[in-house]
Amino acid sequence: MKLCGVCILTDNAPRLAAFYEIVLKESPVVEGQHYGFDNAQLAVYNPGQVNVVYDKNMSLMFFVHDVLAEYNRLMQAIPGIEITSPPERKPWGAYSFWFLDPDGNTVSFIEQRELEG
């Protein structure tokens, strides 16, 4: 079994897609209220009459090469972005920062270290 992607259901697909276009540095493929980000295997979709739940229990996590550069980029590109955890080394060893998308989903950027050996 292999995960083929993630689809975020929302009541405002254009707003959420515009946010992820900046975050992912990728223009989505748009078909009606469906916005697909192929490189990230992420879709944003409004199937109609979605009740967006603001108590979230998942996080989207992306590997990046330079956490600090991405943090600075997003701070400039998205005024008012809600950072929930600034860039720091976590107790489990990951160097990352966390932020919220406009629907309240947590997104993490994690610095991917080169494998030694």
GROMACS elastic network, one bead per residue, 0.5 to 0.9 nm:
[ bonds ]
;  ai    aj funct       b0    kb
    3     6     6  0.82495   500
    4    41     6  0.69594   500
    5    40     6  0.79624   500
    5    42     6  0.56621   500
    5    43     6  0.77439   500
    6    40     6  0.89329   500
    6    41     6  0.64213   500
    6    43     6  0.62097   500
    6    44     6  0.85609   500
    6    60     6  0.87907   500
    7    36     6  0.86478   500
    7    41     6  0.85330   500
    7    42     6  0.57681   500
    7    44     6  0.55736   500
    7    45     6  0.68885   500
    8    13     6  0.89623   500
    8    42     6  0.77805   500
    8    43     6  0.62126   500
    8    45     6  0.62460   500
    8    46     6  0.85609   500
    9    12     6  0.88533   500
    9    13     6  0.79406   500
    9    43     6  0.85554   500
    9    44     6  0.61261   500
    9    45     6  0.50774   500
    9    46     6  0.57238   500
    9    47     6  0.73727   500
    9    50     6  0.70823   500
    9    51     6  0.89261   500
    9    52     6  0.76449   500
   10    13     6  0.58299   500
   10    16     6  0.77646   500
   10    44     6  0.71226   500
   10    45     6  0.61288   500
   10    46     6  0.52439   500
   10    47     6  0.80796   500
   10    48     6  0.86695   500
   10    50     6  0.61005   500
   10    51     6  0.76323   500
   10    52     6  0.59776   500
   10   103     6  0.74743   500
   11    45     6  0.82276   500
   11    46     6  0.56474   500
   11    47     6  0.82745   500
   11    48     6  0.72101   500
   11    49     6  0.70654   500
   11    50     6  0.53407   500
   11    51     6  0.69871   500
   11    52     6  0.65128   500
   11   103     6  0.89745   500
   12    15     6  0.56359   500
   12    16     6  0.64083   500
   12    17     6  0.86295   500
   12    33     6  0.88706   500
   12    45     6  0.83445   500
   12    46     6  0.67469   500
   12   103     6  0.87769   500
   13    16     6  0.51834   500
   13    17     6  0.58180   500
   13    18     6  0.84243   500
   13    33     6  0.62649   500
   13    34     6  0.73454   500
   13    35     6  0.74880   500
   13    44     6  0.60037   500
   13    45     6  0.56492   500
   13    46     6  0.56238   500
   14    17     6  0.51159   500
   14    18     6  0.60775   500
   14    19     6  0.86789   500
   14    33     6  0.75781   500
   14    34     6  0.89432   500
   14    35     6  0.81010   500
   14    44     6  0.85322   500
   14    45     6  0.88882   500
   15    18     6  0.52370   500
   15    19     6  0.64265   500
   15    20     6  0.88953   500
   15   102     6  0.77828   500
   16    19     6  0.51046   500
   16    20     6  0.63399   500
   16    21     6  0.85869   500
   16    44     6  0.70646   500
   16   101     6  0.74107   500
   16   102     6  0.63891   500
   16   103     6  0.74582   500
   17    20     6  0.51055   500
   17    21     6  0.59708   500
   17    22     6  0.87571   500
   17    27     6  0.88253   500
   17    28     6  0.74254   500
   17    35     6  0.64173   500
   17    36     6  0.85889   500
   17    37     6  0.89257   500
   17    43     6  0.83852   500
   17    44     6  0.62463   500
   17    45     6  0.87400   500
   18    21     6  0.50337   500
   18    22     6  0.66398   500
   18    23     6  0.88229   500
   18    27     6  0.86622   500
   18    28     6  0.88403   500
   19    22     6  0.54810   500
   19    23     6  0.63326   500
   19    24     6  0.86700   500
   19    78     6  0.79999   500
   19   101     6  0.72026   500
   19   102     6  0.75443   500
   20    24     6  0.56297   500
   20    25     6  0.77951   500
   20    26     6  0.79712   500
   20    27     6  0.87104   500
   20    28     6  0.87343   500
   20    37     6  0.85120   500
   20    44     6  0.88865   500
   20   101     6  0.81138   500
   21    24     6  0.54509   500
   21    25     6  0.55646   500
   21    26     6  0.52375   500
   21    27     6  0.54810   500
   21    28     6  0.68188   500
   21    37     6  0.81531   500
   22    25     6  0.51582   500
   22    26     6  0.71910   500
   22    27     6  0.84521   500
   22    74     6  0.78585   500
   22    77     6  0.72867   500
   22    78     6  0.79072   500
   23    26     6  0.80725   500
   23    70     6  0.87859   500
   23    74     6  0.69592   500
   23    77     6  0.87549   500
   23    78     6  0.87879   500
   24    27     6  0.83445   500
   24    37     6  0.82446   500
   24    39     6  0.86625   500
   24    40     6  0.73985   500
   26    37     6  0.67959   500
   26    38     6  0.85560   500
   26    39     6  0.77766   500
   26    40     6  0.86777   500
   27    36     6  0.85627   500
   27    37     6  0.69646   500
   28    35     6  0.54415   500
   28    36     6  0.50043   500
   28    38     6  0.74804   500
   28    43     6  0.84198   500
   29    34     6  0.80344   500
   29    35     6  0.55799   500
   29    36     6  0.50063   500
   29    37     6  0.65944   500
   29    38     6  0.79036   500
   30    33     6  0.72652   500
   30    34     6  0.57773   500
   30    36     6  0.65018   500
   31    34     6  0.51878   500
   31    35     6  0.65732   500
   31    36     6  0.84105   500
   32    35     6  0.79715   500
   32    45     6  0.89770   500
   33    44     6  0.80334   500
   33    45     6  0.56367   500
   33    46     6  0.54698   500
   33    47     6  0.72291   500
   33    48     6  0.88747   500
   34    43     6  0.69748   500
   34    44     6  0.58959   500
   34    46     6  0.67308   500
   34    47     6  0.82731   500
   35    42     6  0.85029   500
   35    43     6  0.55001   500
   35    44     6  0.51013   500
   35    45     6  0.62843   500
   36    40     6  0.88652   500
   36    41     6  0.76280   500
   36    42     6  0.61260   500
   36    44     6  0.65334   500
   36    45     6  0.85168   500
   37    40     6  0.56707   500
   37    41     6  0.59222   500
   37    42     6  0.51774   500
   37    43     6  0.58671   500
   37    44     6  0.83805   500
   38    42     6  0.66433   500
   38    43     6  0.81047   500
   39    42     6  0.79028   500
   40    43     6  0.86589   500
   40    62     6  0.84004   500
   45    48     6  0.88962   500
   46    49     6  0.78921   500
   46    50     6  0.68495   500
   47    50     6  0.68875   500
   52   103     6  0.74129   500
   53    56     6  0.70153   500
   53   103     6  0.83382   500
   53   104     6  0.87191   500
   54   103     6  0.70243   500
   54   104     6  0.60958   500
   54   105     6  0.80786   500
   55   104     6  0.79633   500
   55   105     6  0.87947   500
   56    59     6  0.82237   500
   56   104     6  0.71942   500
   56   105     6  0.62968   500
   56   106     6  0.79110   500
   57   105     6  0.84371   500
   57   106     6  0.88233   500
   58   105     6  0.73411   500
   58   106     6  0.70746   500
   59   105     6  0.65659   500
   59   107     6  0.55997   500
   59   108     6  0.70339   500
   60   105     6  0.77015   500
   60   106     6  0.63183   500
   60   108     6  0.61424   500
   60   109     6  0.86884   500
   61    98     6  0.89228   500
   61   106     6  0.85046   500
   61   107     6  0.58098   500
   61   109     6  0.59938   500
   61   110     6  0.71265   500
   62   107     6  0.78237   500
   62   108     6  0.61826   500
   62   109     6  0.50460   500
   62   110     6  0.61066   500
   62   111     6  0.85836   500
   63    67     6  0.88540   500
   63   108     6  0.84382   500
   63   109     6  0.58748   500
   63   111     6  0.57187   500
   63   112     6  0.54674   500
   64    67     6  0.63506   500
   64    70     6  0.77789   500
   64   109     6  0.62507   500
   64   110     6  0.58757   500
   64   111     6  0.50526   500
   64   112     6  0.58828   500
   65    69     6  0.87253   500
   65    70     6  0.86449   500
   65   110     6  0.82030   500
   65   111     6  0.54822   500
   65   112     6  0.57695   500
   65   113     6  0.77509   500
   66    69     6  0.54308   500
   66    70     6  0.63422   500
   66    71     6  0.86755   500
   66   110     6  0.84174   500
   66   111     6  0.58552   500
   66   112     6  0.80276   500
   67    70     6  0.51983   500
   67    71     6  0.60428   500
   67    72     6  0.86471   500
   67    87     6  0.69761   500
   67    95     6  0.73292   500
   67    96     6  0.62312   500
   67    97     6  0.72932   500
   67   109     6  0.65757   500
   67   110     6  0.64746   500
   67   111     6  0.54022   500
   67   112     6  0.88493   500
   68    71     6  0.50033   500
   68    72     6  0.61876   500
   68    73     6  0.85283   500
   68    87     6  0.66999   500
   68    96     6  0.86041   500
   68    97     6  0.86800   500
   68   111     6  0.89048   500
   69    72     6  0.52214   500
   69    73     6  0.61004   500
   69    74     6  0.87030   500
   70    74     6  0.61361   500
   70    75     6  0.84938   500
   70   109     6  0.79874   500
   71    74     6  0.53516   500
   71    75     6  0.61463   500
   71    76     6  0.87640   500
   71    86     6  0.82452   500
   71    87     6  0.73984   500
   71    97     6  0.74382   500
   71   109     6  0.84505   500
   72    75     6  0.51157   500
   72    76     6  0.63740   500
   72    77     6  0.85982   500
   73    76     6  0.53841   500
   73    77     6  0.60035   500
   73    78     6  0.84518   500
   74    78     6  0.55829   500
   74    79     6  0.82248   500
   74    81     6  0.76251   500
   75    78     6  0.57510   500
   75    79     6  0.64348   500
   75    80     6  0.78071   500
   75    81     6  0.66775   500
   75    83     6  0.89712   500
   76    79     6  0.63879   500
   77    81     6  0.89086   500
   78    81     6  0.55856   500
   80    83     6  0.88932   500
   81    99     6  0.72458   500
   81   100     6  0.72924   500
   81   101     6  0.79088   500
   81   102     6  0.86365   500
   82    98     6  0.87756   500
   82    99     6  0.55539   500
   82   100     6  0.55713   500
   82   101     6  0.78133   500
   82   102     6  0.88764   500
   83    86     6  0.63598   500
   83    97     6  0.76645   500
   83    98     6  0.59749   500
   83   100     6  0.65967   500
   84    97     6  0.77633   500
   84    98     6  0.54335   500
   84    99     6  0.51307   500
   84   100     6  0.70782   500
   84   106     6  0.82909   500
   85    88     6  0.78281   500
   85    96     6  0.82321   500
   85    97     6  0.53250   500
   85    99     6  0.68609   500
   86    96     6  0.76455   500
   86    98     6  0.66234   500
   86    99     6  0.83700   500
   87    95     6  0.68130   500
   87    96     6  0.52512   500
   87    98     6  0.78291   500
   88    94     6  0.81568   500
   88    95     6  0.55005   500
   88    96     6  0.58170   500
   88    97     6  0.66430   500
   89    92     6  0.80937   500
   89    93     6  0.59945   500
   89    94     6  0.55664   500
   89    96     6  0.65436   500
   89    97     6  0.88907   500
   90    93     6  0.52849   500
   90    94     6  0.52609   500
   90    95     6  0.61390   500
   90    96     6  0.73355   500
   91    94     6  0.75055   500
   94   110     6  0.66212   500
   94   111     6  0.71622   500
   94   112     6  0.85185   500
   95   109     6  0.85570   500
   95   110     6  0.58569   500
   95   111     6  0.56409   500
   95   112     6  0.84113   500
   96   108     6  0.67164   500
   96   109     6  0.54743   500
   96   111     6  0.61161   500
   97   107     6  0.84372   500
   97   108     6  0.57570   500
   97   109     6  0.56596   500
   97   110     6  0.68984   500
   98   106     6  0.66219   500
   98   107     6  0.55877   500
   98   109     6  0.65401   500
   98   110     6  0.88138   500
   99   104     6  0.88667   500
   99   105     6  0.82209   500
   99   106     6  0.56915   500
   99   107     6  0.53347   500
   99   108     6  0.65346   500
   99   109     6  0.86426   500
  100   103     6  0.75929   500
  100   104     6  0.52147   500
  100   105     6  0.53541   500
  100   107     6  0.59285   500
  100   108     6  0.87929   500
  101   104     6  0.52836   500
  101   105     6  0.53681   500
  101   106     6  0.65991   500
  101   107     6  0.70426   500
  102   105     6  0.74952   500
  112   115     6  0.89485   500
  113   116     6  0.87795   500
